[in-house]
């Protein structure tokens, strides 16, 4: 049975890893916005397609909350710290999907409303900031 001190160290390392991954995912969205500022769309404006793509961004962002709740619950029930990390990475990837749809809205439809996809993704990733309490709960400790 691992000691409590080594378990705390493991939790601290996993939390630091989650923070690093969260920061990297956030910066990738920021870099896409910077890319859009430097590269103009060559396609004609298609308002309907642009609006459809931006609205479709709500689906993965909304789904991320359900997926996170289910996976964190499984991690806590199974006392599996690795499942907590998988839950967070999966939810961040779903939120990033909203940004990708905003990117498509810009390049495929030249939509002036592409930034809503990035706003959705940013809000989603900010709301999924990694919490130490999930790691503590999955390890069987109180927070």
Backbone bond lengths (Angstrom), bond angles and torsions (degrees), N, CA, C in turn:
res aa  C-N    CA-C-N  psi(-1)  N-CA   C-N-CA  omega(-1)  CA-C   N-CA-C  phi
1 X - - - 1.459 - - 1.526 108.37 -
2 X 1.320 118.28 127.55 1.463 120.39 -178.41 1.526 110.87 -68.74
3 X 1.307 113.09 148.25 1.471 117.71 179.47 1.520 109.65 -71.97
4 X 1.311 114.21 161.21 1.462 120.47 -179.00 1.522 111.18 -65.72
5 X 1.352 116.28 -34.26 1.463 120.43 -179.08 1.534 111.04 -67.87
6 X 1.336 117.02 -42.32 1.468 118.95 179.01 1.527 110.80 -69.84
7 X 1.329 117.14 -31.78 1.457 121.08 176.95 1.529 110.53 -66.43
8 X 1.324 116.79 -40.95 1.471 120.69 177.16 1.526 110.94 -64.12
9 X 1.336 116.14 -39.14 1.464 120.30 178.03 1.526 110.26 -64.46
10 X 1.327 116.82 -42.53 1.461 121.44 178.23 1.531 110.88 -61.60
11 X 1.313 116.78 -42.78 1.468 120.81 178.69 1.526 110.54 -64.75
12 X 1.327 116.78 -41.90 1.469 120.32 179.10 1.529 110.81 -63.19
13 X 1.333 116.88 -41.24 1.469 120.12 178.88 1.521 111.31 -66.44
14 X 1.315 117.15 -41.88 1.463 120.21 178.45 1.532 110.98 -65.27
15 X 1.321 116.64 -38.84 1.463 119.47 178.51 1.523 110.48 -65.46
16 X 1.320 116.36 -41.30 1.463 120.09 178.16 1.532 110.43 -63.87
17 X 1.327 116.85 -38.90 1.467 120.79 176.58 1.518 110.68 -62.77
18 X 1.322 116.31 -43.91 1.469 120.11 178.12 1.525 111.23 -61.84
19 X 1.318 117.19 -40.98 1.463 120.11 178.53 1.530 111.28 -63.62
20 X 1.325 116.17 -39.92 1.458 120.39 178.75 1.530 111.02 -64.97
21 X 1.326 116.22 -44.33 1.464 120.17 178.08 1.527 111.21 -64.51
22 X 1.320 116.87 -40.80 1.464 121.12 178.54 1.532 110.02 -60.45
23 X 1.322 116.29 -45.32 1.458 120.47 179.65 1.529 110.87 -62.70
24 X 1.336 116.92 -41.64 1.467 120.48 179.95 1.529 110.92 -64.13
25 X 1.324 117.42 -41.92 1.473 120.23 178.91 1.529 110.58 -65.49
26 X 1.308 116.78 -39.59 1.460 120.99 178.62 1.529 110.65 -64.48
27 X 1.318 116.44 -42.93 1.460 120.23 -179.49 1.528 111.79 -68.38
28 X 1.326 117.91 -30.71 1.464 118.85 177.89 1.528 110.39 -64.73
29 X 1.322 117.09 -38.21 1.463 120.43 177.30 1.527 110.45 -66.39
30 X 1.318 116.25 -41.77 1.467 120.24 178.16 1.527 110.35 -62.46
31 X 1.323 117.09 -40.74 1.465 120.02 179.80 1.521 112.26 -66.80
32 X 1.320 117.43 -32.25 1.461 119.59 175.86 1.521 110.80 -66.44
33 X 1.320 116.63 -38.61 1.470 119.99 176.61 1.523 109.95 -63.44
34 X 1.324 116.56 -41.12 1.460 120.41 177.34 1.527 110.22 -63.41
35 X 1.323 117.20 -41.74 1.459 121.45 177.54 1.524 111.24 -58.30
36 X 1.315 116.07 -44.70 1.466 120.58 -179.74 1.526 111.29 -61.85
37 X 1.325 116.63 -34.91 1.460 119.89 -179.25 1.532 111.42 -66.68
38 X 1.353 116.95 -26.86 1.456 120.57 -177.47 1.527 113.79 -97.97
39 X 1.334 117.59 -20.90 1.463 121.03 -177.27 1.525 108.67 -117.36
40 X 1.299 116.14 115.33 1.463 120.77 -179.73 1.528 110.02 -83.90
41 X 1.301 115.44 152.66 1.462 120.94 176.13 1.522 109.27 -78.24
42 X 1.334 115.29 138.61 1.460 119.66 179.45 1.524 111.80 -99.39
43 X 1.308 117.43 -5.09 1.463 121.37 -179.78 1.528 110.68 -82.81
44 X 1.337 115.29 156.88 1.474 118.08 175.88 1.530 110.38 -71.36
45 X 1.309 115.56 156.62 1.466 121.01 -179.36 1.528 109.71 -68.74
46 X 1.314 115.28 128.55 1.457 122.56 176.88 1.531 106.77 -129.22
47 X 1.336 115.24 93.31 1.470 120.53 -174.17 1.525 112.59 -60.25
48 X 1.323 116.94 -41.52 1.475 119.87 -176.55 1.519 111.64 -65.41
49 X 1.320 116.25 -47.34 1.461 119.57 179.55 1.524 110.69 -63.52
50 X 1.324 116.13 -42.12 1.463 119.79 178.42 1.513 112.32 -61.13
51 X 1.323 116.18 -44.70 1.466 120.44 178.97 1.528 110.93 -65.77
52 X 1.328 116.79 -39.50 1.460 120.60 178.03 1.528 111.13 -62.13
53 X 1.315 117.13 -45.33 1.467 120.43 -179.68 1.528 112.00 -64.25
54 X 1.314 116.04 -41.84 1.465 119.33 179.54 1.529 110.41 -66.53
55 X 1.323 116.77 -42.06 1.476 119.80 178.53 1.523 111.53 -66.76
56 X 1.323 117.51 -33.58 1.463 120.63 176.42 1.531 111.39 -64.55
57 X 1.312 116.95 -22.27 1.463 121.03 176.57 1.510 113.31 -63.28
58 X 1.322 116.50 -21.86 1.468 120.02 176.61 1.524 112.04 -67.09
59 X 1.325 116.75 -29.28 1.466 120.48 -175.45 1.528 111.67 -65.56
60 X 1.339 119.73 -57.39 1.467 117.15 -179.41 1.529 112.97 -66.17
61 X 1.334 116.59 -33.16 1.462 118.46 -179.92 1.521 110.09 -66.51
62 X 1.305 118.23 -42.58 1.459 121.64 178.42 1.519 111.17 -68.56
63 X 1.307 115.87 -39.99 1.457 120.96 179.79 1.529 111.62 -63.87
64 X 1.314 116.93 -28.50 1.464 120.41 -178.37 1.532 112.06 -61.14
65 X 1.315 117.27 -33.88 1.464 119.65 -179.96 1.520 111.30 -69.45
66 X 1.313 116.70 -39.61 1.467 120.62 177.72 1.526 110.53 -66.95
67 X 1.323 116.62 -44.83 1.463 121.15 -179.57 1.531 110.47 -62.30
68 X 1.310 116.48 -42.85 1.461 119.63 179.89 1.525 110.75 -63.05
69 X 1.306 117.38 -43.67 1.465 120.80 -179.50 1.527 110.57 -61.76
70 X 1.318 117.24 -43.35 1.463 120.75 -179.24 1.529 110.91 -66.93
71 X 1.327 117.48 -47.68 1.459 120.36 -176.70 1.524 112.67 -69.62
72 X 1.318 117.64 -37.71 1.470 119.81 176.51 1.526 109.53 -65.53
73 X 1.326 117.08 -39.53 1.464 120.34 176.54 1.516 112.03 -60.93
74 X 1.335 117.13 -42.25 1.466 120.79 177.41 1.525 110.87 -65.46
75 X 1.324 116.92 -38.39 1.465 120.78 179.71 1.529 110.77 -64.50
76 X 1.321 115.92 -41.18 1.463 119.85 -179.74 1.526 110.40 -70.02
77 X 1.329 116.84 -42.71 1.465 120.27 179.31 1.527 111.63 -64.00
78 X 1.328 116.76 -40.62 1.455 121.27 -178.59 1.515 113.75 -89.64
79 X 1.330 117.69 -0.11 1.468 122.44 -177.60 1.536 110.70 51.23
80 X 1.330 115.84 51.60 1.455 122.57 -175.17 1.525 109.88 -121.31
81 X 1.339 115.58 107.59 1.466 120.36 -178.99 1.529 112.35 -67.36
82 X 1.330 116.74 -33.84 1.457 119.61 -178.42 1.520 111.26 -64.98
83 X 1.320 117.43 -31.75 1.457 121.01 178.71 1.533 111.42 -66.93
84 X 1.324 117.17 -28.40 1.472 120.42 176.02 1.524 109.18 -65.17
85 X 1.322 116.20 -44.83 1.463 119.72 178.94 1.521 110.50 -63.84
86 X 1.316 117.75 -41.58 1.458 120.88 178.12 1.525 111.23 -63.38
87 X 1.322 116.44 -37.09 1.463 120.63 179.05 1.529 110.28 -62.64
88 X 1.308 116.04 -46.49 1.466 118.95 -179.23 1.527 111.82 -65.67
89 X 1.318 117.35 -45.29 1.461 119.88 -178.38 1.531 110.54 -62.87
90 X 1.325 116.46 -39.74 1.463 120.38 178.33 1.521 111.04 -63.52
91 X 1.318 117.66 -43.64 1.467 119.75 -179.23 1.522 111.52 -68.02
92 X 1.319 116.76 -37.41 1.469 118.57 177.58 1.519 110.85 -66.03
93 X 1.326 116.32 -38.38 1.470 119.34 178.22 1.529 110.92 -64.63
94 X 1.318 116.95 -38.42 1.464 119.57 176.99 1.533 111.04 -64.84
95 X 1.316 116.83 -41.38 1.466 119.89 177.46 1.526 110.79 -65.13
96 X 1.319 115.61 -36.48 1.456 119.18 178.52 1.531 110.93 -65.65
97 X 1.321 116.26 -25.11 1.460 120.46 175.72 1.521 111.82 -59.91
98 X 1.327 117.11 -35.77 1.465 120.52 176.88 1.534 110.45 -64.16
99 X 1.327 116.51 -38.42 1.466 119.86 177.39 1.528 110.96 -67.62
100 X 1.323 116.42 -38.42 1.466 119.66 177.77 1.528 111.34 -63.25
101 X 1.325 115.89 -38.23 1.465 118.81 177.01 1.529 110.71 -67.58
102 X 1.320 117.66 -34.80 1.465 120.59 173.80 1.521 111.31 -65.24
103 X 1.328 115.95 -38.36 1.462 121.11 176.72 1.527 110.59 -63.46
104 X 1.327 116.47 -42.67 1.467 120.44 175.96 1.531 111.46 -64.08
105 X 1.336 115.95 -39.17 1.467 119.27 178.78 1.528 110.42 -60.69
106 X 1.311 116.67 -34.91 1.463 119.55 179.15 1.529 111.44 -73.06
107 X 1.345 116.40 -50.00 1.457 119.04 -173.04 1.526 114.06 -80.99
108 X 1.326 118.57 -33.99 1.468 120.02 -178.89 1.520 112.83 -87.10
109 X 1.331 116.05 -40.00 1.462 119.42 -173.55 1.521 113.06 -110.56
110 X 1.319 118.01 -3.36 1.468 122.43 -177.22 1.527 110.73 49.81
111 X 1.322 115.38 37.14 1.460 120.78 -177.20 1.524 110.77 -72.26
112 X 1.325 116.30 133.44 1.468 118.47 176.47 1.534 111.76 -74.59
113 X 1.334 117.35 -6.23 1.467 121.14 -177.56 1.526 112.27 -105.24
114 X 1.328 117.15 19.35 1.459 121.70 -178.85 1.530 112.14 -58.97
115 X 1.308 116.69 -30.38 1.461 120.75 -174.47 1.529 112.66 -64.82
116 X 1.341 118.26 -19.51 1.461 119.87 176.85 1.527 110.92 -63.03
117 X 1.326 117.77 -34.66 1.462 120.83 175.89 1.516 111.49 -62.59
118 X 1.320 115.73 -38.96 1.462 119.63 178.83 1.525 111.34 -72.72
119 X 1.309 116.52 -35.03 1.472 119.66 176.66 1.524 109.87 -64.73
120 X 1.332 117.01 -44.40 1.466 120.59 177.22 1.529 111.17 -58.94
121 X 1.320 116.31 -46.90 1.462 120.69 -179.66 1.528 110.93 -62.63
122 X 1.310 116.41 -42.80 1.464 120.10 179.51 1.512 112.40 -63.54
123 X 1.319 116.50 -43.73 1.470 119.98 178.35 1.527 109.81 -63.09
124 X 1.332 116.00 -43.94 1.459 119.49 179.67 1.514 112.63 -61.09
125 X 1.318 117.02 -46.26 1.467 119.92 -179.03 1.526 110.58 -67.78
126 X 1.319 117.59 -36.59 1.469 119.13 176.65 1.529 111.64 -65.57
127 X 1.323 116.73 -37.68 1.467 119.92 178.66 1.526 112.44 -72.28
128 X 1.323 116.79 -19.40 1.464 120.79 178.01 1.527 111.17 -101.47
129 X 1.322 116.88 33.62 1.465 120.55 176.49 1.530 108.04 -59.91
130 X 1.338 118.47 134.36 1.462 120.63 -175.82 1.530 112.53 -63.83
131 X 1.310 114.63 129.10 1.466 120.50 -178.34 1.521 110.01 -110.54
132 X 1.305 115.34 132.32 1.457 121.84 179.86 1.529 111.23 -63.81
133 X 1.325 117.33 -29.12 1.466 120.33 -176.13 1.526 111.69 -61.87
134 X 1.324 118.19 -32.37 1.458 120.14 178.08 1.526 111.08 -66.09
135 X 1.326 116.40 -39.15 1.461 120.26 176.94 1.528 110.72 -66.66
136 X 1.312 116.31 -41.24 1.470 120.05 179.13 1.531 110.49 -64.90
137 X 1.312 116.98 -42.27 1.466 120.09 179.41 1.527 110.50 -64.97
138 X 1.317 117.62 -39.86 1.467 120.91 -179.92 1.516 112.20 -70.19
139 X 1.321 117.10 -21.90 1.464 119.72 177.73 1.525 111.71 -92.52
140 X 1.323 116.01 -1.06 1.473 120.27 177.35 1.517 113.84 86.25
141 X 1.307 116.69 16.70 1.466 120.47 -179.65 1.525 109.57 -106.42
142 X 1.302 114.31 158.63 1.465 119.58 173.78 1.516 109.22 -85.17
143 X 1.307 116.18 153.74 1.466 119.97 178.91 1.492 110.81 -109.45
